[in-house]
Amino acid sequence: MKKICFLVSGGGGPLRFVYHAIRLLNLPMNIVHVIGDRPCAALDFAAQKGIRNCCVTYKRSEGAALIEAIKAVPCDYIVTNFNKILAKDVLDCAPGKFINVHPSLLPAYAGMIGMETVHAAEKDNAQIIGATCHELVEKVDAGRIVQQCAVAADWGLPIEHNYTGTFRCACLSLLNFFVDGDAAMKVGAIHQGYLFSPACMFDILRLDEDFWSLVKSGQ
């Protein structure tokens, strides 16, 4: 049973996705701790679902409270959705456990934040967009890539369409990293318009529009 911790600062979309996917797909993992650096919707979601959670003050020069919170609950992976860069002393407190999801196909658009990557891709007329799950290291967006998920861009549609595609790629690449080696089925590299590398390791057919609506609702 894999134990997962989330560091959060905002709405907690990936947190909600993983929570609901675990239950829908009956995956051998559990979210054991959610740590926020400010009051936010992600912490509210954790509290509503009975997930252990806490809020800490974090600055790169003052990491003791965050380190203490991380060490308080043993986990296998720490997903970093903080809106801050983690200092070396924080990364060193749980070596090899920090995972980040960047909303681009790295190394493209490294260092950009959120959906800035989509606007950059539109400016470049990129035909493929997606997300990268990678190990977190001190240099921003430079850790070893462990999963990527891509989808075709369509700049003829409102930009929100491509926001949605990028967000879903981020969620799917993170989940694929967690289930790799544990899943009962291996769907393949290309499915439902998404390109996975390595191949998709879960039953993506079950993640239908009703599922994505649930994730978006915040419930």
C-alpha positions in Angstrom: 0.0 0.0 0.0 1.6 3.2 -1.2 1.3 6.2 1.2 1.1 9.6 -0.4 1.5 13.1 1.0 0.5 16.3 -0.8 1.9 19.8 -0.3 -0.8 22.3 -1.3 -1.3 26.0 -1.8 -4.5 26.3 -3.8 -7.5 24.4 -5.2 -6.0 21.0 -5.0 -7.1 19.6 -8.4 -4.5 16.8 -8.5 -5.2 16.0 -4.9 -9.0 15.6 -5.7 -8.2 13.6 -8.8 -5.9 11.1 -7.0 -8.4 10.8 -4.1 -11.3 9.9 -6.4 -9.2 7.7 -8.7 -8.0 5.6 -5.9 -11.5 4.8 -4.8 -13.0 4.3 -8.3 -10.2 2.0 -9.5 -9.6 0.4 -6.1 -5.9 1.2 -6.3 -3.4 0.0 -3.6 -2.5 3.4 -2.3 -3.8 6.0 0.2 -3.4 9.8 0.8 -2.1 10.0 4.4 -1.3 13.6 4.8 -2.0 17.0 3.2 0.2 19.9 4.2 -0.7 23.5 3.2 1.4 26.6 3.4 -1.8 28.8 3.6 -5.5 28.2 4.2 -6.8 26.9 0.9 -9.5 24.8 -0.8 -7.2 21.8 -0.9 -6.9 21.8 2.9 -10.7 22.2 3.1 -11.1 19.1 0.8 -8.7 17.1 3.0 -10.6 18.0 6.1 -14.0 17.1 4.5 -12.6 13.7 3.5 -11.1 12.9 6.9 -7.5 13.1 5.6 -4.9 14.2 8.2 -3.9 17.8 7.3 -2.1 20.8 8.7 -1.1 24.3 7.7 2.5 25.5 8.2 4.3 28.7 7.6 7.0 28.2 5.0 9.8 30.3 3.7 13.0 29.0 1.9 15.0 30.4 4.9 12.6 28.9 7.4 11.9 25.3 6.6 11.8 23.7 10.1 8.0 23.7 10.4 7.5 22.1 7.0 10.2 19.5 7.7 8.6 18.6 11.0 5.2 18.2 9.3 6.6 16.0 6.6 8.4 13.7 9.1 5.3 13.4 11.3 3.6 11.0 8.9 5.6 8.3 7.1 4.9 8.2 3.4 6.4 6.9 0.2 5.9 9.9 -2.0 5.4 13.7 -1.5 3.6 15.5 -4.3 4.6 19.1 -4.4 1.8 21.5 -5.3 3.2 24.4 -3.3 3.4 27.7 -5.0 6.9 28.1 -3.6 10.3 26.6 -4.4 11.5 24.0 -1.8 14.9 24.6 -0.3 17.6 21.9 -0.2 17.1 21.2 3.5 13.5 20.3 2.9 14.4 18.1 0.0 17.1 16.4 2.1 14.6 15.5 4.8 12.9 12.9 2.6 15.4 12.1 -0.2 13.9 10.5 -3.3 10.3 11.0 -2.2 9.5 14.4 -3.7 7.5 14.3 -7.0 6.4 17.3 -9.0 4.0 17.5 -12.0 4.9 20.3 -14.5 2.2 21.4 -17.0 4.4 21.0 -20.1 6.4 18.3 -21.9 9.7 19.1 -20.3 12.2 20.3 -21.1 9.8 22.6 -23.0 8.7 25.6 -20.9 10.7 24.7 -17.8 10.4 27.3 -15.1 7.0 28.5 -16.1 4.1 28.4 -13.6 0.6 27.0 -14.1 -1.1 27.6 -17.4 1.6 30.0 -18.5 2.9 27.0 -20.4 -0.3 26.7 -22.4 0.0 30.3 -23.6 3.6 29.7 -24.5 2.7 26.7 -26.5 0.0 28.6 -28.3 2.5 31.4 -29.2 4.8 28.7 -30.6 1.9 27.0 -32.3 2.9 23.7 -30.7 0.7 20.8 -31.9 1.2 18.6 -28.8 0.7 19.7 -25.2 0.8 17.8 -22.0 2.5 17.3 -18.6 5.6 15.8 -17.0 5.9 13.9 -13.7 9.4 14.2 -12.5 11.6 13.8 -9.4 12.1 17.1 -7.5 15.6 18.4 -7.2 17.0 21.8 -6.1 17.2 23.1 -9.7 13.7 24.0 -10.9 12.1 21.4 -13.3 15.5 19.6 -13.8 14.7 16.3 -12.0 14.6 12.9 -13.6 11.5 12.5 -15.8 9.4 9.5 -14.7 6.2 9.9 -16.6 4.8 12.0 -19.4 1.3 12.3 -20.9 0.5 14.3 -24.0 -2.6 15.3 -26.0 -3.2 17.2 -29.3 -3.6 20.9 -29.0 -6.4 22.7 -30.7 -5.9 26.4 -30.9 -9.1 26.9 -32.9 -11.0 26.3 -29.7 -11.2 28.5 -26.6 -8.0 28.4 -24.6 -9.9 26.7 -21.8 -10.1 23.6 -23.9 -6.3 23.4 -23.9 -6.1 24.2 -20.2 -8.4 21.2 -19.6 -6.2 19.0 -21.7 -3.1 20.0 -19.9 -4.7 19.6 -16.4 -5.9 16.1 -17.3 -2.5 15.1 -18.6 -0.9 16.3 -15.4 -3.3 14.2 -13.3 -3.0 11.2 -15.5 0.8 11.2 -15.6 0.9 11.5 -11.8 -1.5 8.5 -11.4 0.4 6.5 -13.9 3.5 7.0 -11.9 1.9 5.8 -8.7 0.3 2.6 -10.3 3.3 1.6 -12.5 4.1 -2.0 -11.6 1.0 -2.4 -9.5 -1.8 -2.3 -12.0 -3.7 -5.4 -13.1 -3.9 -4.2 -16.7 -1.7 -2.4 -19.1 -3.8 -0.4 -21.5 -1.1 0.7 -23.9 0.7 3.8 -25.0 -2.2 5.6 -26.7 -5.7 5.7 -25.4 -8.6 8.1 -25.4 -6.5 10.6 -27.3 -3.8 10.6 -24.7 -0.2 9.5 -25.4 1.5 7.9 -22.3 5.1 7.2 -21.8 5.6 4.7 -20.3 2.3 2.9 -21.3 -0.9 3.6 -19.4 -1.1 1.2 -16.4 -4.7 1.7 -15.3 -8.2 1.4 -16.7 -8.6 4.8 -18.2 -11.9 4.0 -19.7 -13.4 4.2 -16.2 -12.4 7.9 -15.9 -15.3 9.2 -17.9 -16.7 12.7 -18.1 -18.8 12.1 -14.9 -15.6 11.3 -13.1 -13.9 14.5 -14.4 -17.0 16.5 -13.4 -16.7 15.1 -9.9 -13.0 16.1 -9.7 -13.8 19.6 -11.0 -16.7 20.1 -8.5 -14.4 20.0 -5.5 -16.5 17.5 -3.7 
